[in-house]
């Protein structure tokens, strides 16, 4: 099958299709951006489709932010 061969021009097509399926909507992106901004947090998008983000925060801040204590 040519799609499975890394020399094929179609090799990355399935991944592109998966990325499109898991990509967040523009409304979701706006909501997440607003939440991070409202809480003075910086984040990094970790995946090509934007469905994973990462951020660093102290445990005590996370407890307060997520009302986990």
N, C-alpha and C positions, 0 to 999 in steps of 0.2 A: 504494500500500500504506500503510495507516494507521500501521503500526509505525515506518516511516521518517520520518514527519512529526513534527517536534518538538512539535506541538500535540496529538498523540495521547496519551492516558493510558497507552498501552502502549509509548511510546517507550523508556523505560529498562528495560523487561522483559528484553530480550536481555542487557544488561550485568549485570543482577542475576543472571541465570542463569549467566553466565560467572564472575562473582565467586564464586558458590557452588561452581562446579566447581574453581576454582583455590585455594580457601581451604584452608589447612593443617588437618590434624586436630588435635583438642585435645591428643593425645599429642605431636605435633610442636611445637605451641606451648609446651607444658610443657618439652620437651627444649631448645628454643632459649632459653627464658627461663632455665632452669637453667644452660646453658652460659655465657650472658652474665653471669649473677650469679656463677658460679664464677670467672670471669675478671675480675671487677670492672669490667665494661663496661656502659655505657648504650647503648640503641639506641632508634630511632624507627621505628614502623611506617609505611611509605611508601605503602602501597596500601590501598584500602578493604577488600579481602578478607584482608589480612594476609599475603600471600605474598611481599612485599618488605619488608625492613628495612634501615635504614642505621645506620652507626656510624662514629665517627672514632677513629683510633688512630695513633700514631706508627709509622713504618716499622719501626724496630728492634723495637718491641713486637709488631707483626704478624709479623715474621720469627720471633721467639721463639714466639709463640702458635701459628703454623701450621707450626712446625719447617721454615722455608723457607730457612735460611741454611746 
